[in-house]
């Protein structure tokens, strides 16, 4: 039952978002190993993302605006008019964006559900793999590997995080004022 409980936990952390996804991603690798942790995390994240997308599609803008902060709506509200798979993929690759809330926003977009499910899942895999690998190698006591992997991820993610607003502005089609 542990995999089912974990997949459910991952899905719920997307839908109701009180649980940081980074912690559950590391937990998956710690409990199930690198590859099963990745598989179970991906399944849970996909189920949760599709459910949040469905809620966004079903209840619409009035309700979704109450879920997302005004700052998030101002920065990412353009998603509701988007239908591009590339946009979705890029958003799920960029660290520091509120990916759980983005699921609701994409639900209000004209993007088909199957495209969203496929592209958001593929976009989440690199980050999910890193978390799962960190958990698995921590469980195995390979702390030097965990530190090396973390350093590489920070070296790649920090610039992406720092320039996330510019990247989103570029994807959006107009420049954002701040880095």
N, C-alpha and C positions, 0 to 999 in steps of 0.2 A: 504493500500500500504506500510505501514511502515515495516512489516516483509519482503516483497519482496526487498525493498530498502536496508534493513539491510543485508539480505542474499547476495545480490549483492555486497555490500561493503566488506563483509567478503571474498567473492570469489576474488574480485579484490585485496585485501590486500595480498593475497597469490600470485597471478599472477604477479603483478607489484611491490609489497612489499614496497611502500613508507610509508604506514600507519602501525604503530606498532600494531601487533595483540593483544597485551595485552590491549591496550586502547579500541579496538573494542570489545574485549571479555567482559570487564567490562561494556562497554556501553550497550551491549546486555542484560546483567542481570539488569542493571539500568532501561532500557526502558521496558523490557518485563517480568521481573521476573526471578527467578533462573532457572526454568525448561524450559520455553519457550525460554529464552535467550540461554540456553544450546542447545536446539533443533535448533534454527535458526542459531546460531554460527556454530554448527556442520554441518548443511546443507551447509552453505556458505563455510566453510573450506574444506569440501569434494568436492564441485563443483570446487573450486579454485585449490585444490590439483590435482584432476583428469585432469583439463585443463593444469596445468603446466606439469604433467606427459606426457600428450599427446603432448605438444610442445617438450619436451625432446625426445620423441620417434620419432616425425615427423622430426625435424630439425637436431638432432644428436649432436655429440660431438663438432664439430667446433663452432656452435652457442652457445651451452650451456657453453662452456669454456669462452665465452665473457660475460656471465651473472654472473658467480660465480667468486669470487676473487681467485687469485692464492693460497692463504692460505687455502681457503675452498676446492679447488680442491685437494691440496696436502693432506689435512686431510681426506676428504670424497670421493675422486675420486674413491676409491675402490668399491664404491656402484655400479658403472656401470657394474661391473662383478658379482655382487651379485644377488641372486634370492631368498634369504631367508626371509620368512615372519617374523621370530623372529628378525632378524637384523632390519628390517623396524620398527617393533613394539618398540624395544628398543630405536632406534634413536628418534622416536617421543615421547618417555617418558622422555628423558634426557633434562633438561632445559639448555638453552644457545647454543644449536646447531641451525644452520640456517635452520629450517625446510622447509621454503618456497623454498629455493634453492635446498634442498634435493629432493623435488618433481621432479625437472627437471632431477637430476642425476638418480633417480630411473626410470625415463622414458627411459633412455638409457640402463637400465639393462634388463636382460631376464625375469624379473618378469612380470607375466600377469597383465593386468590392473585391473581386478576384485580383485585380491589378494592385490594389492597395495591399492585400494580404501577401502577395508574392514579393512586391518591392520593399515593403516595410520589413518583412522577415529577412530578406537578403541584406538590407541596409543595417539591420541590428546584429547580424552574425559576427562581424569582426570584433565589436565591443563585447559581445556575449562570450565569444571564444576567449578573449583576454581574461575576463573575469573568471571563467571556468578554469582556465589554465592556472591562474593565480591560486584559486582554491585548491585545486588538485595537487599542485606542487607544494603548497603550504602543508597540506595533510601528509604528504610524503617526506616532509622535512627538507625539501630542496630550497632553502631560503635564499641562496645565492641566485638561483634561477628566477625566483619570484622578484628579487630586487632588480635583476637585470631586465626582466620583462617589464616591470613597473617603470624603470628608467627609460626604456625605449618608448613605452606608451606615453609617458609624460612628455618626452621630447617631440613626439608627433602630435599629441593632443593639445598641448599648451598653446602652440600657435593657432591651431584650429579654434580652440576655445576663445582665445584673445581676439581673433578676427571673425568670430561667428556672426556678428551683426553686419559686417561688410560682406561676408559670404552670403548671408540671407538677403541682403540688399541687392547683391549681384544676381542671385537666383530670382529675386522678385522683379528685377528689371530696372531698378533705380538704386542709386547709391544710398547707403545708410550714413547718418551723420557721425556716428561714433564707431570706434574700433570694437 
